[in-house]
Amino acid sequence: MVSSTKDEDNNRVVTTTLKFITPDDLLIRRRRLVFRVTLTDGRQYLLGSDERPYPMIEITENCPDAIKDNHLNEVVITYKSLHIPPYIMV
């Protein structure tokens, strides 16, 4: 997960990008999802909201020719907001 800030029209916009691979088929369709992200050090963040703008989800399904190549689905989630993703206290 990477967050970066940029000034657009006198507003500070934070763009957060989450990338992961999964063997699961993600049937997202038109649902508005919020993601709880757990980092390797155990910290958790909330990515998304029940209000606009919603996270943009891009899924790439790999079907390579060789059996040894990556068969996992690549998922990229992009979320733009005015604040960094909130930290979840566990």
BELRA-V942351 format. One record per pair of residues at least 24 apart in sequence whose C-alpha atoms are under 6 Angstrom apart, sorted by sequence separation. I is the first residue (numbers start at 1). J is the second residue. D is the distance in whole Angstrom. If there is no record, write none. Layout:
# BELRA-V942351
i = <I;I>
j = <J;J>
d = <D;D>
This chain:
# BELRA-V942351
i = <55;47;46;46;45;45;45;44;23;22;21;22;21;21;21;20;19;19;18;18;17;17;16;16;15;15;14;14;13;14;13;14>
j = <79;85;85;86;86;87;88;88;72;72;72;73;73;74;75;75;75;76;76;77;77;78;78;79;79;80;80;81;81;82;82;83>
d = <4;6;6;6;6;5;5;5;5;5;6;5;5;5;6;5;6;5;6;5;6;5;6;5;6;4;6;5;6;6;5;6>
